[in-house]
Amino acid sequence: MDLSIHDLVKRFGKLTALDHVSLEVAQGSFVCFLGPSGCGKTTLLRVIAGLEEADGGSIRLGESDLSSIPARNRNFGVVFQSYSLFPNMTAARNVGYGLECRRWDRPRMQNRIKEMLDLVHLADQAEKLPSQMSGGQQQRIALARALAPDPSALLLDEPLSALDAKVREELRIEIRAVQKRLGITTIMVTHDQEEALAMADLIVVMSKGRIEQIGTPQQLYREPATAFVADFIGRMNVLPLDPGAAGSYRFAGTPLAVATLANGTANAATAAALGIRPEAVALREGGASGENILAADVRSVSFLGNITRVELAPENRPETAIVAELHGTATVPETGTRLAVSLPADALRVLS
């Protein structure tokens, strides 16, 4: 069943945590709520789970209105950042806790516990206490416990943020594989853009209690609609347009042609800035003549293994840095060198 959220409002005193939020979550999809701390993403998840009560709006699961249904009756599996396992219970008993509360008969419960432990590859840890397991193993047990009662949806509140980088990467692959295998609707809160890009079918980017943009990882990376999204998803050079350039695209005194517009319009009068990914910026020696080419000085060069990041100061706007990323065996310029910087028209995006 699809999850429909319409015009949701949540306030904490004078603070509006959710400001008229609406979205659709398709059955079986993996959706990430992504944004910085304080943007409202966790509050939105908690309202969906029934752990917070909305001040306005509605939440529907299929034809059912969840507004008046308490959290315990919404049939959602929830996994928190802090694992929240019972320290005096074995892994198997933790997984079966929800089944005991639902009064499943013992043979059925034992079969389900075994099935869930197999699903998260921890059948050999069944009799261990949480204190005897690693953080990654504990979070797998928390995931198995959430899935055991066969919930309508799985809600994940930054489940990987307490783990080290290598374990995080392994677990995000496992969680995505489990979600695909079960076909369960999943919503995950994260502030980690890499996690969202790697795991989600759809990403909801939030800022200050509102939705900035909704799209697939590819759409948000290639076609960010606002400067906030462009800067938050991956790396983006945000080039503020020159004052008095209404009706045209000019940066650092250079007129720029734009072939692809993020908002689908060609109205330069409403544009606030242009965006371009570092990997799309081309560098060459020689004069800054030709379309979409400007002069800039190399401010710094950072070697990062498979890429080299070059920071440039445009001749006529040195306070606005442009970053280029060179891959493989590309010739690396020296600091202080003046170069011609090419901003391809088909790589520029219009940002509101």
C-alpha positions in Angstrom: 0.0 0.0 0.0 1.2 3.5 -0.8 1.9 5.9 2.0 0.4 9.4 1.4 1.4 12.4 3.5 -0.6 15.6 2.9 0.0 19.1 4.2 1.7 17.9 7.4 2.5 20.5 10.1 4.3 20.0 13.4 5.3 22.7 15.8 7.4 22.7 19.0 6.4 25.9 20.7 7.3 28.7 18.3 9.5 26.4 16.2 7.8 25.0 13.1 9.5 21.6 12.6 7.3 20.6 9.6 5.9 23.3 7.4 3.1 21.9 5.2 4.9 18.8 4.0 3.3 16.6 1.3 4.7 13.6 -0.5 3.8 10.1 -1.8 5.8 7.0 -0.9 5.1 4.1 -3.3 4.6 0.6 -2.0 7.9 -1.3 -2.1 10.1 1.7 -2.6 13.2 2.8 -0.6 12.9 6.5 0.3 15.5 8.6 2.1 14.8 11.8 4.0 18.0 13.8 3.6 19.1 17.1 5.0 21.2 18.8 7.6 20.6 18.7 11.4 17.4 20.5 12.3 15.8 20.3 8.9 12.8 18.3 10.1 13.6 14.8 8.7 13.6 12.9 12.0 10.4 14.7 13.1 8.7 13.7 9.9 9.7 10.1 10.5 8.5 10.1 14.1 5.2 11.6 13.0 4.8 8.8 10.4 5.6 6.3 13.1 3.1 7.8 15.5 5.8 8.7 18.0 4.9 12.4 17.6 1.4 13.9 17.0 1.0 16.2 14.0 -0.6 19.7 14.5 -2.1 19.5 11.0 -2.4 17.5 7.9 -3.0 13.8 7.3 -1.1 10.5 6.8 -2.8 7.6 5.0 -1.6 4.0 4.4 -3.7 2.9 1.4 -7.2 3.7 2.4 -6.5 3.8 6.2 -6.2 7.2 7.9 -3.4 6.8 10.5 -4.0 10.1 12.2 -5.8 8.6 15.2 -4.0 5.3 15.3 -1.4 4.9 18.1 2.1 3.9 17.2 1.7 0.3 18.5 -1.1 -0.3 16.1 0.4 1.2 12.9 2.3 -2.0 12.2 5.6 -0.2 11.3 9.0 -1.7 12.1 11.3 1.0 13.5 15.1 0.8 13.8 16.9 3.6 15.8 20.4 4.8 15.7 21.1 3.5 19.2 20.1 -0.1 18.5 17.8 -0.2 21.6 18.3 -3.9 22.2 17.4 -5.4 25.6 20.8 -6.0 27.3 19.6 -9.0 29.3 18.2 -10.9 26.3 20.0 -13.0 23.7 19.9 -12.0 20.1 17.2 -14.6 19.4 15.0 -13.3 22.3 15.5 -9.7 21.1 14.4 -10.7 17.6 11.4 -12.6 19.0 10.3 -9.9 21.5 7.7 -8.3 19.2 6.3 -11.7 18.4 5.9 -12.6 22.1 4.0 -9.3 22.5 1.7 -10.3 19.6 1.3 -13.8 21.2 2.6 -15.8 18.4 2.6 -19.5 19.2 6.0 -21.0 20.0 6.7 -23.1 16.9 5.7 -20.3 14.6 7.8 -17.8 16.6 10.9 -20.0 16.6 10.6 -20.5 12.8 10.3 -16.7 12.3 13.3 -16.0 14.6 15.5 -18.4 12.7 14.3 -17.0 9.4 15.2 -13.4 10.5 18.6 -14.4 11.9 19.4 -16.2 8.6 18.2 -13.1 6.7 20.8 -10.9 8.5 23.5 -13.6 8.5 23.6 -14.0 12.3 22.2 -17.4 12.9 25.5 -18.3 14.7 25.0 -15.4 17.1 21.5 -16.4 18.3 22.5 -17.1 22.0 24.8 -14.1 22.4 23.9 -11.1 24.5 24.2 -7.6 22.9 27.4 -6.9 24.9 29.1 -9.8 23.2 28.4 -8.5 19.7 29.9 -5.7 17.6 28.0 -2.5 16.8 27.3 -3.8 13.3 26.0 -7.1 14.6 23.7 -5.3 17.1 22.2 -3.2 14.4 21.6 -6.3 12.3 19.7 -7.8 15.2 17.7 -4.5 15.6 16.8 -4.8 11.9 15.8 -8.4 12.2 13.6 -7.5 15.3 11.9 -4.8 13.3 11.2 -7.1 10.4 10.1 -10.1 12.4 6.4 -9.2 12.8 6.0 -8.6 9.1 5.4 -4.8 9.2 3.7 -2.8 6.5 6.7 -0.5 6.4 10.2 -0.2 7.8 11.3 3.1 9.3 15.0 3.7 9.8 16.2 6.6 11.9 19.9 7.2 11.0 20.6 3.5 11.6 24.3 3.6 10.5 25.5 6.9 11.9 27.0 5.3 15.1 29.1 2.8 13.1 32.6 3.2 11.6 33.0 3.9 7.9 33.8 0.3 6.7 30.9 -1.3 8.7 28.6 1.5 7.5 29.4 0.7 3.9 28.8 -3.0 4.4 25.6 -2.6 6.2 24.0 -0.2 3.7 24.6 -2.8 1.0 23.0 -5.5 3.3 20.0 -3.3 4.3 19.3 -2.5 0.6 19.6 -6.2 -0.3 17.2 -7.2 2.4 14.7 -4.4 1.4 14.8 -5.6 -2.2 14.4 -9.2 -1.3 11.4 -8.6 1.0 9.9 -5.8 -1.2 9.0 -3.8 2.0 8.3 -0.1 1.8 11.3 1.6 3.6 11.9 5.1 4.8 15.3 6.0 6.1 16.5 9.3 7.7 20.1 10.3 7.0 22.3 13.3 6.8 24.8 11.4 4.8 24.4 12.2 1.1 26.5 9.2 0.0 24.2 6.8 1.9 21.1 8.3 0.3 22.6 8.2 -3.2 23.7 4.6 -2.8 20.6 3.2 -1.2 17.5 5.2 -2.2 15.0 4.8 -5.1 13.8 8.3 -4.2 15.4 11.1 -2.1 13.4 13.8 -0.3 15.8 16.7 0.4 14.6 18.8 3.3 15.6 22.2 4.7 14.0 24.3 7.5 11.0 22.0 7.8 10.2 22.1 4.1 10.9 19.9 1.1 13.4 21.4 -1.2 13.2 18.8 -3.9 12.1 15.2 -4.5 13.8 13.0 -7.1 15.8 9.9 -7.9 19.5 10.1 -7.0 20.4 10.7 -10.6 17.8 13.5 -11.0 19.0 15.3 -7.9 22.6 15.0 -8.9 22.2 16.0 -12.5 19.3 18.4 -12.2 19.2 20.2 -8.8 16.4 22.7 -8.7 17.9 25.1 -6.0 21.2 26.2 -4.8 20.7 24.4 -1.5 20.1 21.0 -3.2 23.0 21.6 -5.6 25.4 22.3 -2.7 24.0 19.5 -0.5 24.0 16.6 -3.1 27.6 16.0 -4.1 29.9 18.9 -4.8 28.7 21.8 -6.9 30.2 25.1 -7.9 27.5 27.7 -7.3 28.2 30.8 -9.4 26.1 33.8 -8.4 25.0 35.9 -11.4 26.5 39.3 -11.8 24.4 42.2 -10.5 22.3 43.9 -13.2 22.4 40.8 -15.4 18.6 40.3 -15.4 17.5 38.6 -18.5 20.9 37.0 -19.2 23.5 34.7 -17.6 26.7 36.6 -16.7 29.3 35.5 -14.2 32.6 37.4 -13.5 31.8 39.6 -16.5 31.5 36.7 -18.9 28.2 35.9 -20.7 27.4 32.2 -20.3 25.3 30.1 -22.6 23.2 27.5 -20.9 21.9 24.5 -22.8 20.1 22.5 -20.1 18.0 24.2 -17.5 17.2 22.5 -14.2 13.7 24.0 -13.9 12.8 23.3 -17.5 12.4 27.0 -18.4 14.6 29.5 -20.2 13.6 32.5 -18.0 17.0 34.0 -17.0 15.2 36.8 -15.2 14.3 34.4 -12.3 17.7 32.8 -12.0 19.7 33.3 -8.8 22.8 31.4 -9.8 24.3 28.9 -12.1 25.7 25.5 -10.9 28.3 23.2 -12.4 29.8 20.0 -11.0 33.6 20.0 -10.5 34.2 17.1 -12.9 32.5 19.1 -15.7 34.9 22.1 -15.4 37.7 21.9 -18.1 41.1 23.6 -17.8 43.5 24.6 -20.5 46.4 26.9 -21.0 46.2 29.9 -23.2 43.9 32.9 -23.5 40.3 33.0 -22.1 38.6 33.5 -25.5 35.6 31.6 -26.8 32.2 30.7 -25.5 31.8 30.0 -21.7 35.5 30.5 -21.1 37.0 32.8 -18.4 40.4 33.4 -16.9 41.3 32.2 -13.4 44.3 31.7 -11.2 45.1 28.4 -9.5 44.7 29.0 -5.8 45.4 25.5 -4.5 45.9 21.9 -5.7 44.9 18.8 -3.6 45.9 15.3 -4.5 43.2 12.8 -3.4 44.3 9.6 -5.0 42.1 8.9 -8.0 41.3 12.6 -8.4 43.1 15.9 -8.0 41.0 18.9 -6.8 42.0 22.3 -8.2 40.6 25.5 -6.6 40.6 28.5 -8.9 40.0 32.2 -8.4 38.3 33.8 -11.4 40.1 36.9 -12.6 37.1 39.2 -12.3 35.5 37.6 -9.2 38.3 36.1 -7.1 36.1 35.8 -4.0 34.0 33.1 -5.7 36.1 30.0 -6.0 35.6 27.5 -8.8 36.7 23.9 -8.1 37.7 21.5 -10.8 38.3 17.8 -10.4 40.9 16.1 -12.6 40.8 12.3 -13.0 43.5 9.8 -13.7 46.6 11.0 -15.4 45.5 14.5 -16.4 48.2 17.1 -16.3 48.1 18.9 -12.9 48.6 22.7 -13.0 50.9 24.5 -10.5 49.6 26.9 -7.9 49.7 30.5 -9.2 49.2 29.5 -12.8 46.7 31.4 -14.9 44.4 29.1 -16.9 41.5 29.3 -19.2 38.5 27.8 -17.5 35.8 26.2 -19.7 32.2 25.9 -18.3 30.4 23.7 -20.9 26.9 25.0 -21.7 25.4 21.5 -21.4 26.8 21.1 -17.9 25.5 24.4 -16.4 22.4 24.3 -14.4 20.1 27.2 -13.5 19.4 27.4 -9.7 16.5 29.3 -8.1 
